[in-house]
Amino acid sequence: MNAKEHDLLLDTLRARFEKNMRRHPDLAWPEVAARISASPRALASLSAMEASGGEPDVIGRDEESGSLVFCDCSPETPSGRRSICYDRAALDARKENKPRGCAEEMAAEMGITLLTEEQYRALQQLGEFDRKTSSWIATPPDLRALGGALFCDRRYGRVFTYHNGAESYYAARGFRGLLTV
């Protein structure tokens, strides 16, 4: 990332941070900017989150490590991460009409993790997300071993967790990611 791209990304993140203070009332931008700038990995991940439509923002601090927690805060699941199945095994199992990729691999390539159900529900306390779309979430291994995967959305003023075959994919389903810095 060159200096101009770095500055543009920080300006975008700062504007979003300042516009959405309810997500992080006890944090100040100078600390956030310093942590981001000190971590080339974080810069790359935040850039990938932004480029794929995630609108990353700080949503809190990890109490154990003190790290800042960023999450995709786009109103709907990030547009650049939709129409994908859950993981590599699901992608490989499809015989025809394969999606362009899978959530777990895309997240790993971006240096982020899929949200757990608990993290997804916590995010929904900060706003209303996925009212027209849905997002794959981290699926427990025992459920995944049976061929399923979990996803969430918000409908009728509530957050729902559902299951589907891990190989399924829909134009309105993608994933949200989490990054600690």
Residue pairs with C-beta under 8 A, 6 or more apart in sequence:
1 9
1 40
1 43
1 44
1 47
5 47
6 37
6 43
9 43
9 46
9 47
9 50
10 33
10 36
10 37
12 50
13 32
13 33
13 36
13 46
13 50
13 56
13 57
14 29
14 33
16 55
16 56
16 57
16 73
17 24
17 29
17 32
17 57
17 58
18 29
20 57
20 73
22 126
23 57
23 58
23 59
23 60
23 73
23 126
23 127
24 57
24 58
24 59
24 60
26 61
27 58
27 61
27 68
31 68
32 58
32 68
35 42
35 68
35 181
36 42
36 43
36 46
36 181
37 43
39 181
41 111
42 179
42 181
44 111
45 110
45 111
45 112
45 179
46 56
46 70
46 179
48 109
48 110
48 111
48 112
49 55
49 56
49 70
49 72
49 78
49 110
49 112
49 177
49 179
50 56
51 80
52 78
52 79
52 80
52 81
52 110
53 74
53 78
53 79
53 80
53 81
54 72
54 73
54 74
54 78
54 80
54 81
54 176
54 177
55 72
55 73
55 74
55 78
56 70
56 71
56 72
56 73
56 179
57 70
57 71
57 73
58 68
58 69
58 70
59 69
59 70
59 71
59 73
59 122
59 123
59 126
60 68
60 69
61 67
61 68
61 69
62 68
62 69
62 180
65 180
67 180
67 181
68 180
68 181
69 178
69 179
69 180
70 178
70 179
70 180
70 181
71 115
71 119
71 123
71 176
71 177
71 178
71 179
72 78
72 176
72 177
73 123
73 126
73 127
73 129
74 129
75 127
75 128
75 129
75 131
76 129
76 130
76 131
76 132
76 133
76 172
77 130
77 133
77 134
77 135
77 172
77 173
77 174
77 175
77 176
78 174
78 175
78 176
79 174
80 174
81 103
81 106
81 174
81 175
82 133
82 170
82 171
82 172
82 173
82 174
83 99
83 100
83 169
83 170
83 171
83 173
83 174
84 99
84 100
84 101
84 102
84 103
84 106
84 136
84 169
84 173
84 174
84 175
85 91
85 94
85 99
85 101
85 102
85 103
85 166
85 167
85 168
85 169
86 102
86 103
86 104
86 136
86 139
86 144
86 149
86 166
86 167
87 102
87 103
87 104
87 105
87 144
87 149
87 166
88 102
88 104
88 105
89 166
90 102
90 149
90 165
90 166
90 167
91 98
91 99
91 101
91 102
91 167
93 167
94 167
99 169
103 114
103 136
103 174
103 175
104 114
106 175
107 113
107 114
107 175
107 177
110 177
111 179
112 177
112 178
112 179
113 138
113 177
113 178
113 179
114 136
114 137
114 138
114 175
114 176
114 177
114 178
115 123
115 135
115 137
115 138
115 175
115 176
115 177
115 178
116 137
116 138
117 137
117 138
117 150
117 152
117 161
119 137
119 178
120 135
120 137
120 152
120 159
120 161
120 176
121 152
121 159
123 129
123 176
124 154
124 159
128 154
129 154
129 176
130 152
130 153
130 154
131 153
131 154
131 155
132 172
133 153
133 172
133 173
133 174
134 151
134 152
134 153
134 162
134 170
134 172
134 173
135 151
135 152
135 153
135 173
135 174
135 175
135 176
136 149
136 150
136 151
136 173
136 174
136 175
137 150
137 151
137 152
137 161
137 175
138 150
139 148
139 149
139 150
139 166
143 149
143 150
143 163
144 166
147 165
147 166
148 163
148 164
148 165
148 166
149 163
149 164
149 165
149 166
150 161
150 162
150 163
151 161
151 162
151 163
151 164
151 173
152 159
152 160
152 161
152 162
153 159
153 160
153 162
154 160
